[in-house]
């Protein structure tokens, strides 16, 4: 989800956001790229990532669902949470 929010984020930033090691992020990104869920493109000295949102999930339990469904759900919840936090006032 961190890549969906910021496709130009550095692996170090993604690791900090997800509270995992940079090496773990490298392994996850490589796995997603090998499976075709993520594409990496160089933009100057940095990478830019693109998710394959219409790709189906691999596990049979998620048959018929595509990546877009999960990403939209997560981003909608994050937006709702941010809106709720912003509307709380302190007296």
PyMOL commands that set and color helices and strands:
alter all, ss='L'
color gray80, all
select helices_A, chain A and resi 2-5+11-18+22-34+60-62+67-87
alter helices_A, ss='H'
color red, helices_A
select strands_A, chain A and resi 38-43+46-51
alter strands_A, ss='S'
color yellow, strands_A
deselect
rebuild
show_as cartoon
